[in-house]
Amino acid sequence: MSVLPRPLDLPSFPWDQLTPYRKRAAEHPAGVCDLSIGTPVDPTPALIQDALQEHADAPGYPTVIGSPELCHAILAWGKRRNMVDVGLQGVVPSIGSKEAVAWLPFLLGVRPGDTVLFPQASYPTYDISARLAGATPLPVDPTDPSSWPDAQLVWLNSPGNPDGHVLSLDELRAVVQWARSHDAVVISDECYSALAWEEPFVSEGVPSLLDERVCDGDPRSLIVLYSLSKQSNLAGYRAALIYGDPQLLAPVIEVRKHSGMMVPAPVQAAMRVALEDTEHVEAQRQVYARRREILIDAIARTGLERDKDSAAGLYLWVRDPRGDFDSWQLVDAFAQRGIVVAPGDFYGEAGAGFVRVALTATDERVAEAASRLIAQPIRA
């Protein structure tokens, strides 16, 4: 009998555990309100759809490194965020950001015996990225580098998923200083940076790891990931980018060339338009802002509390203020009201007792969910 397949050391896919709660929520006579997954539901802006259609005649292979037009648009996007100019050798499109999160440590040469650090409450794929490379994943407090052990690679996520926390300029500087004293690589996933809700981030922007003030103009050993899925309702296009130290990206690009990891040419054209136009991004942010205020009010009136440090992103990080409900009990309470949310346990031990409530449902479903929570409080 063949020894293949050899299973990888990966946990079960977490979202499958929500199936019975989805079924329970679907039994509600007014239908389910799914606030569990951060999947955009609003239309892809027309100018982006037009760009995709205009470039639909694409008989030849696209380039892995991205078209010159797209790469210049990426650099211009970085300039607007006060990021270091890394040149054309420091940018590359990726097939969505999840594949980049999952595979970048391996592509950078992380191997068994290495350690990969990631935020203690975070998107599960950072942990998976270490496992795929055969390394040891280790959750840490992203605001306290002095407590970190030696490691070869560090993941940041600011604004954070699930908690919406934003690392300040000083906190990012401390990470860079730690990394350079430990010869470590830092990758910052900043896919929610266009969705700020609190000051100073609304007026000044969410700071980047590659902000000139953070890294003193030196991109060495630093990489930023960014996705257009959230800002532009492009999750179905699989459109993201990698921006950073050209010396780090050179071997990554080489492997991507060998393995055919290329973004389709029509999607590259759509990405360029999405990056160049800022009006649609602000319009979508305003849509999410309205939904967020409705849900914040409903969460308070249903007797739960949200993390007040959540300053950006697409989620509310919610718990029972008395601590009587664990994550799954809260998931069940929401499901009884026809609402699906994600348990905090999906995001590590630091998520115990929390649920994540997404803003990515239609105005009608958000309003319906809010009315149910207010009419039938979870914590009377």
SEDOLO-221075 format. One line per field, with one value per residue: residue number from 1; residue in one letter; chain; x, y, z of N, C-alpha, C in turn. Coordinates in pm, whole numbers. Each point is the difference from the previous one (the first is absolute). Last residue first. Layout:
<sites>
seq = c(NUM	...)
type = c(a	...)
mol = c(A	...)
nu = c(X	...)
nv = c(Y	...)
nw = c(Z	...)
cau = c(X	...)
cav = c(Y	...)
caw = c(Z	...)
cu = c(X	...)
cv = c(Y	...)
cw = c(Z	...)
</sites>
This chain:
<sites>
seq = c(380	379	378	377	376	375	374	373	372	371	370	369	368	367	366	365	364	363	362	361	360	359	358	357	356	355	354	353	352	351	350	349	348	347	346	345	344	343	342	341	340	339	338	337	336	335	334	333	332	331	330	329	328	327	326	325	324	323	322	321	320	319	318	317	316	315	314	313	312	311	310	309	308	307	306	305	304	303	302	301	300	299	298	297	296	295	294	293	292	291	290	289	288	287	286	285	284	283	282	281	280	279	278	277	276	275	274	273	272	271	270	269	268	267	266	265	264	263	262	261	260	259	258	257	256	255	254	253	252	251	250	249	248	247	246	245	244	243	242	241	240	239	238	237	236	235	234	233	232	231	230	229	228	227	226	225	224	223	222	221	220	219	218	217	216	215	214	213	212	211	210	209	208	207	206	205	204	203	202	201	200	199	198	197	196	195	194	193	192	191	190	189	188	187	186	185	184	183	182	181	180	179	178	177	176	175	174	173	172	171	170	169	168	167	166	165	164	163	162	161	160	159	158	157	156	155	154	153	152	151	150	149	148	147	146	145	144	143	142	141	140	139	138	137	136	135	134	133	132	131	130	129	128	127	126	125	124	123	122	121	120	119	118	117	116	115	114	113	112	111	110	109	108	107	106	105	104	103	102	101	100	99	98	97	96	95	94	93	92	91	90	89	88	87	86	85	84	83	82	81	80	79	78	77	76	75	74	73	72	71	70	69	68	67	66	65	64	63	62	61	60	59	58	57	56	55	54	53	52	51	50	49	48	47	46	45	44	43	42	41	40	39	38	37	36	35	34	33	32	31	30	29	28	27	26	25	24	23	22	21	20	19	18	17	16	15	14	13	12	11	10	9	8	7	6	5	4	3	2	1)
type = c(a	r	i	p	q	a	i	l	r	s	a	a	e	a	v	r	e	d	t	a	t	l	a	v	r	v	f	g	a	g	a	e	g	y	f	d	g	p	a	v	v	i	g	r	q	a	f	a	d	v	l	q	w	s	d	f	d	g	r	p	d	r	v	w	l	y	l	g	a	a	s	d	k	d	r	e	l	g	t	r	a	i	a	d	i	l	i	e	r	r	r	a	y	v	q	r	q	a	e	v	h	e	t	d	e	l	a	v	r	m	a	a	q	v	p	a	p	v	m	m	g	s	h	k	r	v	e	i	v	p	a	l	l	q	p	d	g	y	i	l	a	a	r	y	g	a	l	n	s	q	k	s	l	s	y	l	v	i	l	s	r	p	d	g	d	c	v	r	e	d	l	l	s	p	v	g	e	s	v	f	p	e	e	w	a	l	a	s	y	c	e	d	s	i	v	v	a	d	h	s	r	a	w	q	v	v	a	r	l	e	d	l	s	l	v	h	g	d	p	n	g	p	s	n	l	w	v	l	q	a	d	p	w	s	s	p	d	t	p	d	v	p	l	p	t	a	g	a	l	r	a	s	i	d	y	t	p	y	s	a	q	p	f	l	v	t	d	g	p	r	v	g	l	l	f	p	l	w	a	v	a	e	k	s	g	i	s	p	v	v	g	q	l	g	v	d	v	m	n	r	r	k	g	w	a	l	i	a	h	c	l	e	p	s	g	i	v	t	p	y	g	p	a	d	a	h	e	q	l	a	d	q	i	l	a	p	t	p	d	v	p	t	g	i	s	l	d	c	v	g	a	p	h	e	a	a	r	k	r	y	p	t	l	q	d	w	p	f	s	p	l	d	l	p	r	p	l	v	s	m)
mol = c(A	A	A	A	A	A	A	A	A	A	A	A	A	A	A	A	A	A	A	A	A	A	A	A	A	A	A	A	A	A	A	A	A	A	A	A	A	A	A	A	A	A	A	A	A	A	A	A	A	A	A	A	A	A	A	A	A	A	A	A	A	A	A	A	A	A	A	A	A	A	A	A	A	A	A	A	A	A	A	A	A	A	A	A	A	A	A	A	A	A	A	A	A	A	A	A	A	A	A	A	A	A	A	A	A	A	A	A	A	A	A	A	A	A	A	A	A	A	A	A	A	A	A	A	A	A	A	A	A	A	A	A	A	A	A	A	A	A	A	A	A	A	A	A	A	A	A	A	A	A	A	A	A	A	A	A	A	A	A	A	A	A	A	A	A	A	A	A	A	A	A	A	A	A	A	A	A	A	A	A	A	A	A	A	A	A	A	A	A	A	A	A	A	A	A	A	A	A	A	A	A	A	A	A	A	A	A	A	A	A	A	A	A	A	A	A	A	A	A	A	A	A	A	A	A	A	A	A	A	A	A	A	A	A	A	A	A	A	A	A	A	A	A	A	A	A	A	A	A	A	A	A	A	A	A	A	A	A	A	A	A	A	A	A	A	A	A	A	A	A	A	A	A	A	A	A	A	A	A	A	A	A	A	A	A	A	A	A	A	A	A	A	A	A	A	A	A	A	A	A	A	A	A	A	A	A	A	A	A	A	A	A	A	A	A	A	A	A	A	A	A	A	A	A	A	A	A	A	A	A	A	A	A	A	A	A	A	A	A	A	A	A	A	A	A	A	A	A	A	A	A	A	A	A	A	A	A	A	A	A	A	A	A	A	A	A	A	A	A	A	A	A	A	A	A	A	A	A	A	A)
nu = c(-3003	243	-65	-433	-389	-162	385	239	-196	44	406	59	-189	229	346	-118	-98	363	359	444	464	233	123	161	217	92	198	207	479	399	480	200	-45	-264	-426	-297	-361	-461	-386	-523	-555	-567	-482	-137	200	468	282	136	347	445	181	180	435	370	-62	-255	-63	212	-130	-90	-30	157	257	214	-85	146	247	424	249	53	-59	27	-357	-301	-484	-467	-551	-495	-335	46	432	83	-203	202	354	-105	-104	363	250	-147	112	434	108	-65	324	390	-8	96	453	239	-59	254	468	319	369	30	-295	104	316	-137	-203	271	170	-276	-13	352	111	342	361	360	272	443	453	25	-4	401	282	-110	147	447	82	-144	263	274	-214	-340	-501	-558	-432	-564	-530	-501	-392	-493	-401	-31	-74	-181	249	265	111	278	475	496	548	510	561	541	579	499	238	-94	83	-94	-150	-371	-425	-153	-119	-341	-144	-290	-459	-469	-481	-269	-162	-451	-230	217	78	-396	-387	-176	223	174	339	333	-1	314	495	420	549	508	566	501	501	423	73	6	-299	-463	-175	-113	-408	-391	-104	-214	-469	-248	-48	-329	-458	-393	-506	-473	-402	-126	91	338	224	286	358	285	509	432	522	481	388	106	48	-278	-311	-153	75	-292	-513	-433	-222	-57	-18	25	205	163	381	152	-46	-259	-470	-157	-17	-366	-418	-111	-187	-460	-418	-146	6	181	409	394	460	523	363	487	342	131	-159	-96	-16	70	-274	-414	-284	-263	-388	-462	-460	-157	-107	-407	-380	-132	-124	212	410	415	428	478	443	284	-72	72	-19	-152	-273	-431	-428	-440	-70	314	-81	-261	216	226	-255	-95	324	-2	-315	105	311	-121	81	228	-52	-212	-343	-181	-314	-408	-401	-439	-282	5	-345	-284	134	-53	-426	-135	127	-248	-417	-15	-169	-375	-152	89	484	238	175	-273	-354	-493	-514	-543	-492	-554	-472	-175	371	330	477	332	166	327	443	248	216	425	469	448	291	348	487	358	369	516	507	454	4	-32	82	-176	190	317	-144	-49)
nv = c(3982	-256	-132	241	150	358	201	-251	-42	355	38	-255	164	334	-140	-171	307	212	-351	-249	-34	148	-351	-246	-375	-174	-199	-242	-190	80	-59	-415	-77	55	-242	37	319	-49	173	76	49	2	-71	-91	-348	-5	249	-206	-320	146	90	-350	-130	237	46	209	239	457	490	291	-214	67	132	297	163	148	120	398	335	150	-258	-39	-89	-463	-186	-228	-143	-11	180	446	121	-134	245	402	-42	-90	355	247	-178	52	394	34	-213	237	317	-138	-36	380	116	-208	146	372	-3	-211	-230	-479	-280	-76	-331	-450	-212	-193	-427	-366	-190	-313	-399	-192	-379	-396	-410	-223	177	462	130	-22	373	382	23	129	472	307	172	368	428	214	141	-119	-296	-105	-153	-238	-337	8	22	315	510	463	375	38	-441	-298	64	-61	-52	-46	68	-32	22	-26	424	467	548	469	70	-233	183	396	-30	-390	-469	-267	264	300	255	475	466	124	-357	-184	140	-83	-324	-326	-260	-288	-84	-343	-517	-346	-110	-338	-95	-240	-64	-260	-40	50	252	472	223	-39	283	439	73	17	397	342	-8	190	470	188	-241	-390	-219	-345	-300	-502	-469	37	528	431	-52	-466	-302	-380	-224	-343	-238	-45	9	173	372	396	466	223	170	95	-385	-488	-530	-569	-393	-466	-292	-270	-179	185	46	159	466	242	-25	312	394	6	90	487	250	151	-16	139	-164	-253	-426	-321	-458	-445	-214	355	476	306	284	-168	-180	306	181	-193	93	449	123	-141	254	420	52	-94	356	386	340	349	203	109	428	399	206	423	117	195	269	7	103	-212	-442	-66	33	-380	-320	78	-117	-445	-125	79	-290	-515	-468	-413	-424	-1	-182	-258	-22	129	357	352	234	484	324	-116	113	444	143	-78	312	397	-26	-205	-398	-133	-192	-293	-235	-275	-195	-324	-100	156	-91	-110	-264	-90	26	-338	-330	-360	1	-12	-419	-205	145	-176	-422	14	159	-194	17	328	-54	-366	-330	-57	-157	-231	-335	-471	-358	-354	-344	-359	-473	-537)
nw = c(3021	-413	-430	-255	-335	-262	-198	-317	-429	-311	-242	-391	-396	-238	-278	-418	-350	-223	-159	126	240	415	434	481	383	535	515	371	-97	-290	46	-134	-529	-401	-39	377	64	-286	-356	-207	-179	93	134	464	243	-59	293	393	-32	6	420	242	-112	198	515	447	407	111	8	-377	-501	-518	-532	-438	-539	-530	-427	25	377	456	511	483	316	16	134	250	156	32	-328	-164	-175	-440	-348	-155	-302	-449	-297	-164	-361	-445	-227	-177	-410	-397	-113	-222	-467	-256	-53	-342	-446	-156	-157	-434	-206	70	-247	-456	-98	20	-367	-327	94	-82	-432	-104	355	365	190	128	-152	101	-57	101	448	241	-24	255	442	82	5	360	364	-88	-53	368	15	-102	-264	-104	-239	-164	-169	-92	276	360	14	187	207	417	163	-259	-136	278	196	305	110	223	137	60	-182	-182	124	139	457	234	156	-225	-466	-125	-30	268	46	176	-56	-48	78	143	221	384	488	217	-221	-312	-488	-422	-345	101	6	-143	137	207	44	128	109	152	262	304	422	87	-287	108	341	-107	-220	260	223	-241	-31	346	-1	-284	76	-50	47	39	-48	43	-223	-282	-34	-233	-60	147	-39	62	-44	0	146	553	596	403	276	265	-100	-322	0	-218	-212	244	-109	-194	-339	-341	-295	-470	-469	-380	15	419	89	-159	232	335	-142	-132	271	209	471	518	194	-366	-215	-155	-102	-43	-140	-106	-460	-369	-357	-385	-313	-164	336	247	-223	-88	183	-71	-433	-182	110	-214	-541	-367	-112	-183	67	101	65	-387	-211	354	453	352	463	246	86	-220	-457	-280	-146	-383	-409	-161	-229	-450	-319	-145	-335	-449	-217	48	255	163	-225	-497	-395	-455	-443	-240	100	-9	291	163	59	369	439	134	140	444	315	43	240	507	311	361	480	374	258	399	464	372	318	15	-235	63	-153	-3	141	299	224	-23	-98	347	138	-262	46	345	-56	-241	117	-8	-386	-66	90	-188	194	98	-124	-190	-438	-296	-400	-409	-206	34	-262	-51)
cau = c(-107	26	75	137	23	-129	-65	80	-17	-135	-6	75	-79	-112	57	31	-124	-65	-73	-133	-19	-81	45	-121	27	-46	-41	-104	-98	-136	-34	-44	101	110	64	94	135	50	116	123	122	120	16	-65	-140	-67	-25	-100	-131	-37	-43	-131	-98	-18	123	-8	-77	81	8	77	-92	-6	-110	54	-13	-61	-136	-29	-5	3	-16	126	6	134	100	93	139	65	-26	-138	-16	82	-72	-117	52	33	-124	-71	71	-33	-142	-12	32	-102	-117	27	-25	-144	-65	45	-83	-138	-22	-120	11	102	-42	-107	58	74	-100	-52	104	-6	-114	20	-48	-134	-19	-88	-113	-124	11	16	-131	-82	59	-44	-144	-19	64	-97	-86	86	24	143	103	76	112	136	74	89	127	103	-13	42	64	-96	-62	-20	-83	-130	-104	-104	-123	-102	-140	-96	-139	-63	72	-93	75	27	106	120	15	26	133	-7	97	133	52	143	58	25	142	56	-90	19	40	116	30	-121	22	-127	-86	50	-113	-109	-68	-122	-118	-102	-134	-84	-127	13	-10	95	136	32	18	124	112	10	56	144	62	-3	99	134	41	130	94	103	1	-29	-139	-115	-7	-97	-49	-127	-85	-119	-108	-101	48	-81	64	121	6	-37	98	111	107	38	69	-61	63	-72	-6	-79	-79	55	60	146	29	-13	116	118	11	42	138	95	69	-41	26	-137	-66	-81	-119	-85	-79	-117	-22	96	-5	6	-27	100	115	70	66	111	119	121	26	16	126	109	8	101	-62	-132	-21	-139	-48	-145	-51	44	-76	31	81	0	129	86	129	2	-112	38	91	-80	-72	95	30	-117	8	109	-43	-104	61	22	-101	41	-6	129	41	23	134	41	135	70	-39	123	79	-60	10	141	27	-59	87	123	-14	-21	131	48	-40	-129	-76	-10	23	117	112	103	134	87	128	124	34	-103	-74	-137	-80	-34	-92	-129	-58	-53	-127	-113	-117	-62	-91	-135	-88	-43	-121	-125	-88	-34	77	-69	43	51	-64	15	78	-85)
cav = c(90	22	-119	16	-118	-55	97	10	-124	-1	95	-57	-111	58	62	-109	-61	92	111	-48	-33	108	66	40	102	-35	101	85	-69	29	136	-2	-27	95	-17	-112	50	-11	-89	72	-80	76	-4	120	-8	-90	72	102	-64	-38	122	32	-83	36	-19	-72	-123	-120	-74	75	21	-100	11	-106	35	-84	-38	-135	-12	131	-34	30	144	46	-13	112	-41	-32	-142	-18	58	-80	-125	30	42	-120	-74	74	-15	-133	2	82	-82	-105	64	17	-128	-26	79	-55	-117	38	2	75	142	68	2	99	132	43	46	127	102	38	90	134	15	59	126	74	56	-70	-144	-23	23	-120	-111	13	-28	-146	-63	-38	-108	-118	-69	-10	-1	124	-13	39	53	110	-44	18	-99	-130	-78	-109	15	141	74	-63	88	-61	77	-59	31	-23	35	-108	-126	-112	-121	-3	95	-75	-126	33	59	145	62	-46	-123	-6	-107	-128	-15	118	47	-78	88	88	86	56	54	0	104	135	81	0	127	-13	65	18	36	61	-62	-49	-146	-48	26	-85	-138	-3	10	-128	-96	26	-55	-147	-41	20	139	28	64	81	138	98	45	-90	-142	-33	128	22	101	53	55	79	35	-53	7	-81	-102	-130	-37	-78	-15	131	81	132	96	127	43	122	5	78	-91	5	-39	-146	-61	32	-98	-127	27	-36	-129	-81	27	-9	-101	58	64	67	107	44	144	55	-64	-146	-51	-95	74	59	-107	-54	86	-52	-143	-29	61	-86	-122	8	21	-54	-137	-35	-111	-22	-22	-131	-104	-21	-121	-37	8	-117	41	-47	66	140	5	-30	124	94	-47	33	144	20	-39	94	126	93	103	123	-20	-10	123	-11	-37	-135	-19	-69	-141	-78	59	-34	-145	-29	44	-98	-117	31	-12	129	48	-18	113	-30	116	-5	133	2	-83	98	-58	118	10	-27	116	26	120	-34	-3	138	53	-65	55	131	-14	-56	87	-16	-114	45	40	131	-6	-20	117	26	104	121	20	130	130	78	123	120)
caw = c(44	142	43	52	84	43	88	122	78	60	110	112	52	74	120	94	48	93	-62	-40	-141	-58	-122	-72	-101	-133	-97	55	85	-43	41	140	101	-14	-131	7	21	137	11	29	5	-36	-145	-54	41	-95	-125	31	8	-137	-68	55	-68	-141	-76	-127	19	-20	127	100	112	107	97	84	140	101	-40	-47	-145	-65	-141	-69	-30	30	-107	-15	-19	126	26	48	133	92	29	83	131	76	29	105	127	53	39	121	116	10	59	143	65	-6	104	129	30	32	145	36	-40	79	140	12	-24	118	97	-51	19	141	21	-57	-138	1	-72	90	-73	35	-23	-143	-60	24	-75	-139	-1	-1	-117	-102	47	18	-127	-23	103	-13	93	-37	114	-38	60	-101	-106	52	-106	-26	-132	-37	95	22	-51	-82	-7	-87	27	-108	26	80	21	-6	-34	-143	-33	-37	74	140	13	11	-90	40	-61	-33	79	-63	-31	-65	-105	-122	-110	-12	113	61	134	72	-57	32	47	-97	23	-79	56	-104	46	-103	-36	-139	2	100	-48	-114	47	79	-94	-72	94	10	-121	12	100	-55	-16	59	-93	64	-48	104	10	-14	27	105	50	-69	61	-67	83	-71	-133	-109	-131	-12	-105	55	103	-55	99	53	-102	10	92	17	139	15	123	112	95	-15	-138	-12	66	-81	-109	60	42	-105	16	-115	-141	-50	84	108	-56	97	-60	76	10	94	132	-5	135	50	52	-114	-75	80	5	-62	21	143	40	-49	81	105	130	-34	45	32	-83	-1	135	47	-69	-141	-15	-142	-68	6	57	139	70	25	113	119	28	60	135	82	29	96	134	44	44	-111	-17	70	145	69	70	143	43	-43	55	-110	1	-18	-109	-129	-19	-30	-138	-90	10	-72	-146	-69	-44	-138	-84	-63	-49	-145	-57	-89	45	37	12	-14	70	-72	-83	-102	40	35	-123	-38	99	-20	-122	39	74	-76	10	132	-5	-34	111	-47	-82	73	-2	140	65	47	139	45	-25	124	-8	0)
cu = c(47	-100	29	64	143	16	-130	-64	77	-23	-136	-8	70	-86	-112	61	28	-125	-61	-72	-131	-42	-99	42	-125	35	-73	-51	-98	-107	-142	-40	-55	105	131	70	104	143	49	112	118	121	122	18	-80	-148	-79	-33	-110	-139	-40	-55	-140	-113	-30	140	-8	-73	83	14	77	-109	6	-79	45	-19	-77	-148	-39	-14	-18	-5	130	12	133	99	89	143	76	-36	-139	-14	77	-73	-116	59	31	-129	-74	63	-40	-145	-14	25	-116	-120	26	-33	-150	-67	38	-86	-145	-25	-119	7	100	-43	-106	56	67	-103	-47	108	-12	-122	8	-46	-144	-19	-99	-125	-134	3	5	-137	-83	55	-52	-147	-15	63	-93	-78	89	27	141	110	93	98	141	65	111	132	106	-7	39	49	-102	-85	-27	-92	-140	-98	-96	-122	-87	-139	-86	-147	-74	62	-95	72	42	117	135	22	38	143	-17	108	136	42	148	58	32	144	64	-93	1	115	121	29	-128	22	-129	-86	37	-122	-125	-88	-116	-124	-89	-137	-69	-124	12	0	105	144	46	29	133	119	14	67	152	63	4	107	138	40	130	98	104	2	-25	24	-133	-21	-62	-62	-130	-61	-113	-110	-97	59	-90	67	127	16	-29	102	115	119	46	71	-84	65	-75	-13	-77	-94	58	71	151	33	-3	126	126	24	60	144	109	77	-63	6	-150	-83	-87	-118	-93	-65	-127	-12	113	-12	-13	-17	106	124	81	76	111	124	140	42	26	136	111	14	107	-87	-146	-8	-146	-33	-151	-57	39	-78	34	95	-16	128	95	132	-4	-110	41	88	-90	-68	95	21	-118	17	109	-48	-104	68	34	-102	26	-23	137	33	13	136	53	147	66	-30	126	83	-51	20	144	30	-53	98	130	5	-20	144	60	-46	-128	-81	0	11	126	128	102	142	67	125	135	29	-101	-83	-146	-92	-43	-105	-139	-58	-61	-127	-125	-125	-73	-99	-144	-107	-39	-117	-124	-82	-49	96	-66	46	-152	-68	6	88)
cv = c(86	104	7	-133	6	-117	-57	95	8	-125	-3	91	-64	-109	59	55	-109	-64	91	121	-75	-32	107	83	24	116	-65	106	100	-66	38	138	8	-15	77	-26	-108	52	-6	-102	92	-91	73	10	119	-16	-87	83	103	-61	-29	129	20	-79	28	-22	-85	-131	-128	-72	73	34	-110	7	-122	72	-75	-24	-143	-6	129	-36	39	146	52	-29	122	-48	-49	-146	-28	53	-87	-128	27	33	-121	-71	70	-21	-134	4	79	-86	-99	62	8	-132	-22	74	-63	-121	30	-9	83	149	75	13	108	140	49	58	137	104	46	91	144	18	45	141	75	59	-71	-150	-18	17	-128	-115	4	-40	-153	-73	-48	-119	-124	-76	-8	-2	118	-21	33	59	97	-63	11	-109	-141	-90	-109	14	142	87	-56	105	-69	90	-75	39	-19	26	-92	-136	-121	-124	-9	90	-65	-125	25	53	151	69	-36	-137	-12	-101	-129	-19	115	43	-68	-52	88	102	66	42	19	112	147	81	14	121	-11	56	18	30	79	-75	-62	-153	-44	18	-89	-141	-8	1	-137	-101	22	-66	-151	-48	9	143	27	52	89	147	127	-112	-63	-151	79	126	6	110	48	40	92	45	-64	24	-84	-113	-137	-43	-85	-6	136	92	127	88	133	39	131	-5	68	-96	0	-49	-151	-61	25	-104	-125	37	-29	-133	-103	34	-11	-104	51	66	57	117	29	150	48	-59	-151	-43	-93	77	57	-110	-54	86	-41	-145	-24	58	-92	-129	3	4	-40	-145	-26	-118	-18	-35	-141	-117	-29	-118	-41	23	-118	35	-40	74	142	7	-16	133	96	-45	45	148	29	-33	99	126	92	112	130	-20	-19	137	-8	-44	-139	-12	-79	-150	-81	52	-39	-148	-32	35	-112	-118	27	-14	129	47	-15	112	-42	120	0	138	18	-72	112	-49	134	24	-17	118	36	122	-33	3	142	55	-60	72	133	-16	-60	85	-19	-115	30	52	141	-13	-29	128	20	99	128	-2	-15	137	70	125)
cw = c(117	49	149	41	54	97	56	100	132	84	68	123	120	63	85	130	103	61	107	-58	-23	-142	-46	-121	-82	-93	-118	-94	60	86	-41	50	142	109	-9	-133	7	11	145	17	24	13	-53	-151	-50	35	-98	-124	27	-2	-145	-60	56	-65	-147	-56	-126	18	-12	134	111	100	104	131	79	133	107	-20	-37	-151	-80	-148	-70	-43	49	-110	-11	-10	123	22	56	142	99	40	95	137	88	39	113	137	61	48	130	124	15	70	150	69	1	115	134	36	37	150	45	-30	87	147	20	-17	128	97	-48	31	146	17	-49	-144	9	-57	86	-66	19	-31	-152	-63	16	-84	-143	3	2	-119	-111	54	14	-130	-51	105	-28	115	-46	124	-41	44	-108	-108	45	-114	-33	-125	-49	83	25	-48	-97	1	-101	49	-124	31	97	33	0	-48	-146	-40	-26	86	146	23	-9	-82	60	-53	-35	97	-75	-46	-77	-113	-137	85	-31	109	52	145	80	-56	21	44	-86	33	-97	67	-122	62	-111	-46	-139	9	100	-44	-116	50	74	-94	-65	93	2	-122	13	98	-65	-31	75	-106	65	-44	81	102	-34	12	-115	60	-79	86	-91	97	-74	-132	-105	-136	9	-102	59	105	-53	95	51	-98	6	106	10	147	7	121	122	94	-27	-141	-18	60	-81	-110	65	35	-102	2	-93	-148	-29	73	115	-70	107	-70	80	18	90	141	-8	144	60	43	-116	-73	91	14	-46	20	148	39	-49	79	107	126	-24	47	37	-90	6	137	44	-58	-146	-18	-146	-78	18	70	147	74	34	125	123	35	70	145	85	34	102	141	53	51	-116	-12	73	149	63	61	151	52	-36	40	-113	-2	-29	-117	-138	-25	-40	-146	-89	3	-73	-152	-78	-18	-140	-92	-72	-51	-151	-64	-82	42	21	23	-27	82	-70	-91	-109	40	28	-121	-38	97	-24	-122	42	82	-64	17	133	-9	-39	95	-42	-97	84	8	143	65	51	146	1	-14	135	0)
</sites>
